Amino acid sequence: MAPSPPRLPELRLTIRVQGRHPRFFRKQVRKPERSLPAGGLVFVRDREGRPVGTGFYNPRSQIALRLIDRGPEPVGPDRVPLPLARAIDLREGSLGLDRDGDAHRLVHAEGDGIPGLVLDRLGDCLVAQVLAKGIEPLLEDLGEALASPLPRGRPRAPGRRRGPRLARASSAASSPPVGQRWIREDGLGAPRRPGPGHKTGFFW
């Protein structure tokens, strides 16, 4: 017997949805009748009442809704590790990006179905740039999920960066500093300190 879908607050959009919108701006979302926590999951319907999907809701962000699923029924946060595994299998399995180096992007946010999360591999370190508040409480679970999909072993030193808007809205502490790593890309090697600097800190 299939488990029942989780009970989530419902939000209604001010627009009629056509196509596969990954995110919606605050002006496109009707104000809920009761206050909802920033970063929580909600089930979304369009102006006509048709199901749009499940997403993170943050009323304090200009991008108020970021979808993690477009199914007709609500889904829970356990849905997030599924596209994570697919993204890693695509880059390090199908595309073989780890054959000529150990520095590449593993997750491209909405492009991989994990809105607000950019994940780069820099040697044995993973650096996460978090751009959506809903991702923050899932980082520990995502770290557990990352232990098995990486073909070349478990990363020893996960690092984390936040976008500037999230940094002002979040009270969570930053990750401890990560030491310098020697990384390779397309046969070229370079020393890098994952985390500090622009975005995830890796540009040639």
C-alpha positions as CSV (number, residue, x, y, z in Angstrom):
1,M,0.0,0.0,0.0
2,A,1.4,3.4,-1.1
3,P,2.0,5.9,1.7
4,S,-0.4,8.8,1.9
5,P,0.9,12.2,0.6
6,P,2.0,14.5,3.4
7,R,-0.3,17.3,4.6
8,L,1.1,20.6,3.5
9,P,-0.3,24.2,3.6
10,E,-1.8,25.2,0.2
11,L,-0.9,28.4,-1.6
12,R,-2.8,29.8,-4.6
13,L,-1.1,31.7,-7.4
14,T,-2.5,34.9,-9.0
15,I,-1.7,33.5,-12.4
16,R,-2.8,30.7,-14.7
17,V,0.1,28.4,-15.1
18,Q,1.1,27.0,-18.5
19,G,4.3,25.1,-19.0
20,R,6.9,24.1,-16.5
21,H,7.6,27.1,-14.3
22,P,10.4,26.3,-11.8
23,R,9.8,29.4,-9.6
24,F,7.4,32.2,-8.9
25,F,7.9,35.8,-7.8
26,R,6.1,37.2,-4.7
27,K,3.7,39.2,-6.7
28,Q,2.5,36.0,-8.4
29,V,1.5,34.4,-5.1
30,R,-1.6,35.2,-3.1
31,K,-1.0,36.1,0.5
32,P,-1.9,33.1,2.7
33,E,-4.7,33.4,5.2
34,R,-2.3,32.6,8.0
35,S,1.4,33.2,8.4
36,L,3.7,30.4,7.1
37,P,7.3,29.8,8.1
38,A,10.0,31.0,5.6
39,G,11.5,28.1,3.8
40,G,8.7,25.6,4.5
41,L,7.1,23.3,2.0
42,V,3.7,24.2,0.5
43,F,1.5,22.7,-2.1
44,V,0.7,25.1,-4.9
45,R,-2.3,25.6,-7.1
46,D,-2.7,28.2,-9.9
47,R,-5.4,30.8,-10.2
48,E,-7.8,28.2,-11.6
49,G,-7.2,25.8,-8.8
50,R,-5.2,23.3,-10.8
51,P,-2.3,21.6,-9.1
52,V,1.1,23.1,-9.9
53,G,3.3,21.2,-7.5
54,T,5.2,21.3,-4.2
55,G,7.8,23.9,-3.4
56,F,9.7,26.0,-0.8
57,Y,7.9,29.2,0.2
58,N,9.6,32.2,1.5
59,P,7.4,35.3,1.8
60,R,10.5,37.5,2.5
61,S,12.1,36.7,-0.8
62,Q,11.4,38.2,-4.2
63,I,11.4,34.6,-5.5
64,A,8.7,33.4,-3.1
65,L,8.2,29.9,-4.5
66,R,10.8,27.4,-5.8
67,L,9.3,24.1,-6.9
68,I,10.9,20.8,-6.1
69,D,8.1,18.6,-7.6
70,R,5.4,19.2,-10.3
71,G,3.2,16.2,-9.3
72,P,-0.5,16.5,-8.7
73,E,-0.1,15.6,-5.0
74,P,2.1,17.0,-2.2
75,V,5.6,15.5,-1.5
76,G,7.8,15.7,1.5
77,P,11.5,16.8,2.0
78,D,12.6,13.2,1.4
79,R,11.9,13.9,-2.3
80,V,15.0,16.2,-2.5
81,P,17.8,13.5,-2.4
82,L,16.3,11.8,-5.5
83,P,17.3,14.5,-8.0
84,L,20.6,14.8,-6.1
85,A,21.5,11.2,-6.9
86,R,20.5,11.7,-10.6
87,A,22.6,14.8,-11.0
88,I,25.7,13.1,-9.6
89,D,25.1,10.0,-11.7
90,L,24.8,12.2,-14.8
91,R,28.1,14.1,-14.2
92,E,30.3,11.4,-12.8
93,G,28.6,8.4,-14.3
94,S,27.2,9.2,-17.8
95,L,29.4,12.2,-18.6
96,G,32.5,10.9,-16.7
97,L,33.6,14.3,-15.5
98,D,35.8,12.7,-12.9
99,R,37.9,10.8,-15.4
100,D,40.2,13.8,-16.2
101,G,39.9,15.7,-12.9
102,D,38.2,16.1,-9.6
103,A,36.9,19.6,-9.8
104,H,33.5,20.2,-11.4
105,R,29.9,21.2,-10.7
106,L,27.6,18.4,-9.5
107,V,24.3,20.2,-9.0
108,H,22.9,23.2,-11.0
109,A,20.0,24.2,-8.7
110,E,16.7,24.4,-10.7
111,G,18.4,22.7,-13.7
112,D,18.7,19.5,-11.6
113,G,15.4,19.9,-9.7
114,I,17.0,21.1,-6.5
115,P,16.1,24.8,-6.4
116,G,18.5,27.1,-4.5
117,L,21.4,24.6,-4.3
118,V,24.6,24.8,-6.3
119,L,27.1,22.0,-5.4
120,D,30.7,21.9,-6.6
121,R,33.2,19.2,-6.1
122,L,36.8,20.5,-5.4
123,G,38.9,17.4,-4.8
124,D,37.7,15.6,-1.7
125,C,35.6,18.6,-0.7
126,L,32.1,19.5,-1.6
127,V,31.1,23.2,-1.5
128,A,27.5,24.2,-1.4
129,Q,26.1,27.6,-2.3
130,V,22.7,27.9,-0.7
131,L,20.4,30.3,-2.4
132,A,17.0,29.2,-0.9
133,K,16.1,29.1,2.8
134,G,14.3,25.8,2.4
135,I,17.5,24.0,1.6
136,E,19.2,25.0,4.9
137,P,17.5,22.4,7.2
138,L,18.1,19.7,4.5
139,L,21.8,20.1,4.3
140,E,22.6,17.4,6.9
141,D,20.4,14.8,5.1
142,L,21.8,15.8,1.7
143,G,25.3,15.2,3.2
144,E,24.3,11.7,4.2
145,A,22.9,11.1,0.7
146,L,26.2,12.3,-0.8
147,A,28.2,9.6,0.9
148,S,27.2,6.8,-1.5
149,P,26.7,8.3,-4.9
150,L,30.2,9.8,-5.3
151,P,32.1,7.1,-7.3
152,R,35.6,8.1,-6.0
153,G,35.0,7.9,-2.3
154,R,33.4,9.9,0.4
155,P,34.2,13.6,0.6
156,R,36.1,14.4,3.8
157,A,35.3,18.1,4.1
158,P,32.0,19.5,3.1
159,G,32.0,23.3,2.9
160,R,29.1,25.7,2.6
161,R,28.4,29.2,1.3
162,R,25.2,31.2,1.4
163,G,23.9,33.8,-1.0
164,P,23.9,37.3,0.6
165,R,20.1,37.5,1.0
166,L,20.0,34.2,2.8
167,A,22.9,35.1,5.1
168,R,21.0,38.1,6.4
169,A,17.8,36.0,6.9
170,S,19.4,32.9,8.6
171,S,20.8,32.5,12.1
172,A,22.5,29.2,11.4
173,A,26.3,29.2,11.8
174,S,28.6,28.9,8.8
175,S,30.7,25.8,8.3
176,P,34.2,25.7,9.8
177,P,37.0,26.8,7.5
178,V,38.3,24.2,5.0
179,G,42.0,23.8,4.3
180,Q,43.7,24.2,1.0
181,R,43.2,21.4,-1.5
182,W,45.1,20.4,-4.7
183,I,42.5,19.9,-7.5
184,R,42.7,18.8,-11.1
185,E,40.6,19.7,-14.1
186,D,41.3,18.5,-17.7
187,G,44.7,17.3,-16.6
188,L,45.7,20.7,-15.0
189,G,46.4,21.0,-11.3
190,A,46.0,24.0,-9.0
191,P,45.8,24.7,-5.3
192,R,42.5,26.0,-4.0
193,R,40.9,26.8,-0.6
194,P,37.2,25.7,-1.1
195,G,34.6,28.2,0.2
196,P,36.2,31.7,0.4
197,G,35.9,34.0,-2.5
198,H,33.3,34.5,-5.2
199,K,30.5,31.9,-5.3
200,T,32.0,28.5,-4.5
201,G,35.6,29.8,-4.9
202,F,36.8,28.0,-8.0
203,F,37.6,29.9,-11.2
204,W,40.7,29.4,-13.5
